[in-house]
């Protein structure tokens, strides 16, 4: 459980 807010790459993963 990593804060995607701190990890922009994680946000992109969620969008894709």
C-alpha beads as a LAMMPS data file, in Angstrom:
LAMMPS data file: protein, C-alpha beads

16 atoms
15 bonds

1 atom types
1 bond types

-500.0 500.0 xlo xhi
-500.0 500.0 ylo yhi
-500.0 500.0 zlo zhi

Masses

1 110.0

Atoms # bond

1 1 1 0.000 0.000 0.000
2 1 1 2.016 2.947 -1.278
3 1 1 0.652 6.500 -1.360
4 1 1 0.242 7.074 -5.097
5 1 1 -0.037 10.752 -4.239
6 1 1 3.689 10.741 -3.532
7 1 1 4.320 8.437 -6.476
8 1 1 3.202 10.041 -9.747
9 1 1 4.086 6.832 -11.563
10 1 1 1.539 5.019 -9.410
11 1 1 -1.170 7.440 -10.512
12 1 1 -0.390 6.668 -14.140
13 1 1 -0.668 2.972 -13.324
14 1 1 -4.161 3.515 -11.930
15 1 1 -5.205 5.513 -15.002
16 1 1 -3.998 2.738 -17.299

Bonds

1 1 1 2
2 1 2 3
3 1 3 4
4 1 4 5
5 1 5 6
6 1 6 7
7 1 7 8
8 1 8 9
9 1 9 10
10 1 10 11
11 1 11 12
12 1 12 13
13 1 13 14
14 1 14 15
15 1 15 16
